[in-house]
Amino acid sequence: MESYKGVRDFYPEDKAIQNYIFKTMRSAVEAWGYEEYDASILEPSELYKAKSSEEIVREQTYTFTDRGGREVTLRPEMTPTVARMISARAQELPFPTRWYSIPNLFRYEKPQRGRLREHLQLNVDLFGVASVFADAEVIAVADFIMKKFGAKASDFVIKINSRELLEDIFKKLDTKEAYKQPLLRLTDKKEKLSESDFKKSLEDILGGEKAKSFFEMLYYGEALLTMMIESAAAKYLNGLIDALRARGINNVVFTPTLTRGFDYYTGMVFEVFDTNKENPRSLFGGGRYDNLTENFIKTPVPAVGFGMGDVTICDFLETRDLLPNVSSTTEVWLAVAPETDLKEVYVLADKLREAQVKVGIDISNKKLADQLKSIEKRKVPFVMVVGPNELKSGKFVLRNVQTREEKEIGLQEIPGCVK
């Protein structure tokens, strides 16, 4: 039987890759002072209805009624959950608060490259600071993680915009309130539409002249920041870009069409894109969401963060040939010779484990030649044949599986050779 469509089974070699990805992520964010948290995959459905994307809530959530008559949802994202948790301890927490998590998330959508129905995602969030330095730090953390994976600045681009700047553009064009959300959602999908379809959709919302003006403004690029000289959001974005470039992060590009799909974003938004033509897609993104805690407490806590999914990052690393060679977590495989007392082999293995060596024993009772044939498939770095003579003499031949180099050593020397 196959697994449920859009989810994954992780065989040991797949899990080793995933563990590498998460170990790298954890190491990177903890270097910046972020602490790990977690929560249940089940949340009251109401948590997502107020601020998440309407499309996600209406079309993509796994929602059901439990036996107590409560409507619950398998979390499609982590940000509403962390906002709830921060709100519950807002009077106790020392701000700025830096948290991260790597939860599994569920969305009912069409499985395709880079997008599944279940994935795991690093979430990095900074709470309690509304300044440009918080935004710059979160983007710098994202850049730091990419570099930790071995990526060069030329391998990815950081596209940046501001929801506040878009609001200023709406004001400049005297856009009706009812048109704003449809415009944001349409702009967010712009890269998936042809230019003619995008213009037609704009005209359907705004009418001819305003649609033309809005379309032109989206194509001014960085000149738009100069043109919107009276806009506080434009000044903020210029300051943010300057702060990032001062840190040596020069692959930042102002992108006025970038909106991000969630309704709770209030300010800066960003997305990281692969520059490889074989994988020209968004890898991950985030932004500022200062009002989300208002759902739970009267005084909102400013917040900024991002989510980095394991599927798109794995695709990126694979495309860039940055994935590591996978080996077994077992360090030494003991092949057992005929007529060997297995009880004594287990005693030997226990002594090695006490010395922090990870040991596996072949208890198949197969011929020694057949045991050794399986070694390369196991991807264990060292193998050692154990028979009555070896147990009696205390001398063992340790073979490096990759180099085929062999060395006769005593029990006490094995940990040093393996490590």
N, C-alpha and C positions, 0 to 999 in steps of 0.2 A: 504494500500500500504506500502511495506517495504522501508526502506531508501536505498540509493545507497550502493552497496557492498563495504565493506572495510572502511566505516565511521561509526560514532557512534551518537546515540541520547543520550542526558544526561537528564534523569529524575531527579527530585530533589535530591533523595538519591545518585545518581551517581555524580551529580554536587557538592554535599556536600563533597564527597570524593576528587573530583578533586580540589575543593577550598582548602581543607586541604593540599593537596600535593603542590599546588602553593604557599600557604601562608607559608609553611615550607621552600620551596625553596627561596622565596623572603627574608624571615627573615634571612636565613643563609648567602646568598650572600651579602646582605646589611650590615651585621655585619662585612664583610671584605672590605667595602668601594666601592662596585660596584653599579653603577647607571643604572636605567632602560631606555631603548630606544625602539623604535618600527618602523615599516615600512610597506608599502603596501605588500599584498600577490602577487601582479603582478610585474614582472620584465621583462625587455627585454631579450629574449632568449639568446642573445649573452653573457650575463653576466656569464652563466654557461658553455658555449662551450669551453672556453679557459682553465679552470682549474679544473672543477669538474670531477668526474669519467665519462668515456665514456659510461659505462653501464647505469648510471643514466640519462645522457643527451639523449642517443639514445633510451633507452627502457622504462624509468620510469617516464619521465616528462609529465605533462599535458600541452601541448603546442598548441597554436592556433594562427590564424591570426585575428587581430581585424579589425574593420570597416575602419580603416585608412590604412590598408595594413601592419601593423607592426606585427612582430612575437613576441608573449609574452608567458610567462610561469608562471604557479602557482608555487611559490617558493618550491623547493624540499629540501632546506636547507637554513640556515640563514647566513653562513660565508661569501659568496660573497657579500651579501647585506651590512653587517656591514663593510667589507673592502671598499666597495664603499663609505659608509657614512663617515668613518674615513678619507679616501682620500680627500673628499670634504672639510673637515675642518682641514686638517693636519697642516696648518700654524697657526691655532688659538688654537688648543687643547693643554692643558697642559699634557705632558707625564711624568710618566705613566698614561694612561687612562684606567679605569676599567668600563666596560659596561656589562649589562646583558639584556636579553629579554626572553619572553615566547611566541613565535609565533606558529601559526599552519602551518604545512608543508604538502606537497602533493607529493606522489609518486605512480605511477601506477605499483603495484606489487601484487603478490598473497597474499591475506590476510591469516594470520596464527597467532598462539599465539605469542605475542610480536611484531607483525608487521602488520600494517594496511595501507590503502591508504591515510588516513589523520591522523595525530597525532599532539600533541602539545609538545614543547620541550624547556626546559631551555637551553639557550645559555649563556656561561660565557666566556668573552674574556679580556685579558690584552694586551694593546698596548704600544709600545715605549720602551720596555726593552728586550734585547737579552740575558740576563744572566741566569745562572742556577737557580737563586732565583725566577725569574718569572715562570719558569717551575714548580719549587717546590711549589710555592704559588698556582698555578692553580690546581695542583693535591691535595694539602692540602685542598683547598676549596671543591673539590669533596668529599674528605674523611669527611670533616666537615658536609656536607649536609647529607651523609649517616648516620653519628652518630646522627644528629638531627632527623632523621626518627626513631631512636631507634635501628639501626643496630649495632652489635658488630663487631670488627675487624675480628673475625673468620667467619663472615657471608659473606664476600666478599674478593676478591683478586684483586690487582691492577697490571695488566700486563703492562710491559713497554719495549719499544725498541726505535730505532732511524733510521730514513731514511738515515741519514748520515753514520751510521754504515753499513747499507746494501750496500750503495754506496762503502764503503771501501772494503767490501767483494767482490763486483763486480770487483773492481780494482785488488784485490789479485788474483782473478780467471781469470783476463784478459777477462772480459765479454764484448761482443760487445754491443754498444749503443742500437741497435735495439732489443736486448733481454731483456733489463732492465724492461721496463713497463710490458711485458708479465710475467716476473718472479715475479714482485711485485704483480700483480693481482693473479697469481697462488698461491703464498705464502699466500696471504690474505685469500684464500679459503681453505687452507690446512686442517683445522679442519673439513671441510665438506666432505673431500675425504678420501678414504682408502689409506693406505701407498703405496700399489702397484699402484693405480691410480695416486697418487701424483708423485711417481718415474717415471712412464711412461710419464707423462706430462712434467716432468723436462727433460727427455731424448729427447723428441720431440723438446724442445727448445734448449738445450745446447749440446746434444750428450752424449755418455756414460760416459766418464771419468770426464768431468766437472760437469755433473749432479750428479755423485757420490760424488764429492768433495763438491758441494754446499749443498747437502742433509746432509752430515756428519757435516758440519759447523753449520747447523741449530739445531743440537742436542747436541752441546757442552754446552748449557745452560750458566750459569754464568762463566764457564771456558773460554768461547769465549771472554769475556771482558779482561781476563788476556792474552789470546793468541794474541789478537789484540792490544798489548801493545803500538805499535807506532801510533795507531789510535786516533786522537783527539776526535772523536765521542765516542770511548770506555771510554776514560778518563772523558769525559763530563757525560756520563751515570753513571759511578762509583760515580762521585761527586754528581749527582742528587739523586741517591739512598742513599748515605750517608746523604745528607741534609734532605731527608724525614725521614730516620730512626732516625736522631737526634731530629726530631719533634715527635717521638713516633709512626710514621707510619711504622710499621714493616711488613705489609702484601703486600709488593711490591716485584714482581717477574720479573726478566729480562726474556723476551720471544722473542728470535730472529726470530720467525716466524710471529710476529705481525707486520703488515704493515699499516693497515687502508686503506680504499678503495679510498680516494680522492687523486687526482693528485697534489693538492697544498701543501701537507705537505712537509716540508723541514728538519725537525730535529726530536726531541723527539715525539713519539706517545705513547698513552696509552689507555687501555680499562679496565673497571671494570667488573668483572665476579662474579655472584652468586656462592657460594661454595656448595649450596644445590643441591643434585643429582636430585631432582625433577624439578629443574629450571637451568640446567647447561649451561647458555648462557650469552653472553655479555649484560650487562645492559646499558652501555653508554661508550663514549670515546672521545678522542680529540688529540690535539698535537700542534706542532709549525708550523706556516705557515708564514715565513718571507717575501715571495715574492709576496703575493697575491695583495697587493696594487700597485705593478708595472703595473697592468693593467690600472691604472688610473693616477698615478703620477710618475715622474722620480725617486724620492728618496723613496725607499720602507720603510715601517714602520714595524719593527719587531712585531710579534704577536704570542700569544699562547692562546688556549682556549679549551672548550669542549662543547658538547651538550648532555643533559640528557632528554630522551623522557619520556612522562608521561605513556605510555603503559607498557614499560618494568619495570619502577619503581613501578607501581601499581601491576604488577605481582609479583615482588620481595616482596613488603610489604604484599601482600596477602599470599604468600608462607610462609613468616616468622611470620604471624599472628601479623603484626604491624599496620594494618589499624585501625583507631579509630571507636568507635561506633557512628553511625550517628544520630543526632537529628535535629529537625526542627529549622530553624532560628527564628520562632515564639516562644516567651517565655511563653505567657499566652493565653489560648483559652477561650473565653467567651461563655458559653452555655446559651442560652436565654430561660427563663421559659415562659409558655403560658401567654397571656394577658399582656406582657411587652411592653412598648413603646420603639421601636427600636431607636427612636431619642435620648432618654435619655441614651440608651446603648452606642451609638456613642459618646455622650458627655463624658461618663465615660471613654471610650477607649481613647479619645483624651487627657484626663488628665493623663492617664498612659503613653501615648506616650511622653507627655511633660516631664515626669520623666524618659525618656529613656527606657521604657519598650516596647517590641515588642508584639503587640496584634493582635489577629485574632478574628473575631466575627462570630458565626454561624447564618446566616440569612436564613437558609433553611426552617424555620417554621415547622420542624419535631418535633415529641414528644421529650421531654427532655431525656427520656431513650435512644432513638435512637441517639440523639446528643452525649451523653456520650459514647455510644458504639464505636463511630468512633475515640475516643481520642488516643488509643494506635496505631492505624494505622497512625495517623497524626504525632506521635513521638514528640508531644509538651510536655515539661517538667511539665507545670502547667495548671490546668483547674479551672475555677471559674463559678459557676452558678449565673446568674444575673436575678432577678425577681423584681416585684414591692416592696416586703418587703425589699429586700437588698438595692434597690435604695433609699427607704424612710429612712431606718435606718443608711445607710452609713457603715454597717457592712457586710463583705463578707467572705465566706468560701473558702479558697484557698487550693486546693488539689495537693500534689506532685504525679504525675502520676506513677512514678516508685515505690516509697515507700508506696503510698496510705495514707500517713500522711496528716491530715487535720488540718487547723488552722483558727480560726475566727479572722479576723483583719480588721482594718480600711483602707481606701483608701491610706492614707499617708504611711502605713507600707508595702504595697504590693511591691514597688520597692526594698526595702531592703531584703525581703524574697526571691524574685525572683533572685536577683543578688548574 
